[in-house]
Amino acid sequence: DILFDTTAIEGETSATIRVVNAQGEDFLLTVGAELEDGSRQLTLSGKDQVFVVGGRDVASIMPQVDVLKEPEPEPAPAPEVEPPPEPESGTGIESTPDVDDAAAAQEHVETAAEEGATEE
């Protein structure tokens, strides 16, 4: 049945069901408390009427608790990563001086190698 002169469910509501159809349209069905005859009032978002449906019809659209999707858990925050420690002075790591050309770079490598050989 359709109650054309009524725009809201009379009394308490017992459930709200979100439905997404094949075209991706989103609707809310609001179901009222059970009436004396076992029927329930129902509203549909976007419609200004109240519908009266039988108890069996309501049972057929109410999802069973065991088939409801669990809400997606919030993603865990990313673990904090500490930056690598700064090298301490005297670790044996020398910075390379700026060089202008390949010949100067080669000379620097050879000089460093000779100094390393004489330290032993």
Contacts in CASP RR format, 6 or more apart in sequence:
PFRMAT RR
TARGET T0000
AUTHOR 0000-0000-0000
METHOD contacts of the structure
MODEL  1
DILFDTTAIEGETSATIRVVNAQGEDFLLTVGAELEDGSRQLTLSGKDQV
FVVGGRDVASIMPQVDVLKEPEPEPAPAPEVEPPPEPESGTGIESTPDVD
DAAAAQEHVETAAEEGATEE
1 51 0 8 1.000
1 52 0 8 1.000
2 49 0 8 1.000
2 50 0 8 1.000
2 51 0 8 1.000
2 52 0 8 1.000
3 41 0 8 1.000
3 49 0 8 1.000
3 50 0 8 1.000
3 51 0 8 1.000
3 52 0 8 1.000
4 49 0 8 1.000
6 49 0 8 1.000
6 50 0 8 1.000
7 48 0 8 1.000
7 49 0 8 1.000
7 50 0 8 1.000
8 43 0 8 1.000
8 50 0 8 1.000
9 30 0 8 1.000
9 32 0 8 1.000
9 41 0 8 1.000
9 42 0 8 1.000
9 43 0 8 1.000
9 50 0 8 1.000
10 41 0 8 1.000
10 50 0 8 1.000
11 32 0 8 1.000
11 33 0 8 1.000
12 32 0 8 1.000
12 33 0 8 1.000
13 30 0 8 1.000
13 31 0 8 1.000
13 32 0 8 1.000
13 33 0 8 1.000
14 31 0 8 1.000
14 32 0 8 1.000
14 33 0 8 1.000
14 34 0 8 1.000
14 40 0 8 1.000
15 30 0 8 1.000
15 31 0 8 1.000
15 32 0 8 1.000
15 62 0 8 1.000
16 28 0 8 1.000
16 29 0 8 1.000
16 30 0 8 1.000
16 31 0 8 1.000
17 28 0 8 1.000
17 29 0 8 1.000
17 30 0 8 1.000
17 31 0 8 1.000
17 61 0 8 1.000
17 62 0 8 1.000
17 63 0 8 1.000
18 26 0 8 1.000
18 27 0 8 1.000
18 28 0 8 1.000
19 26 0 8 1.000
19 27 0 8 1.000
19 28 0 8 1.000
19 29 0 8 1.000
20 26 0 8 1.000
20 27 0 8 1.000
21 27 0 8 1.000
27 44 0 8 1.000
27 45 0 8 1.000
27 46 0 8 1.000
28 44 0 8 1.000
28 45 0 8 1.000
29 42 0 8 1.000
29 43 0 8 1.000
29 44 0 8 1.000
29 45 0 8 1.000
29 61 0 8 1.000
30 42 0 8 1.000
30 43 0 8 1.000
31 40 0 8 1.000
31 41 0 8 1.000
31 42 0 8 1.000
31 58 0 8 1.000
31 62 0 8 1.000
32 40 0 8 1.000
32 41 0 8 1.000
32 42 0 8 1.000
33 40 0 8 1.000
34 40 0 8 1.000
34 55 0 8 1.000
35 41 0 8 1.000
35 52 0 8 1.000
38 54 0 8 1.000
38 55 0 8 1.000
39 52 0 8 1.000
39 53 0 8 1.000
39 54 0 8 1.000
39 55 0 8 1.000
40 52 0 8 1.000
40 53 0 8 1.000
40 54 0 8 1.000
40 55 0 8 1.000
40 58 0 8 1.000
41 50 0 8 1.000
41 51 0 8 1.000
41 52 0 8 1.000
42 50 0 8 1.000
42 51 0 8 1.000
42 52 0 8 1.000
42 53 0 8 1.000
42 58 0 8 1.000
43 49 0 8 1.000
43 50 0 8 1.000
43 51 0 8 1.000
44 51 0 8 1.000
87 93 0 8 1.000
94 112 0 8 1.000
96 108 0 8 1.000
97 108 0 8 1.000
99 105 0 8 1.000
99 108 0 8 1.000
END
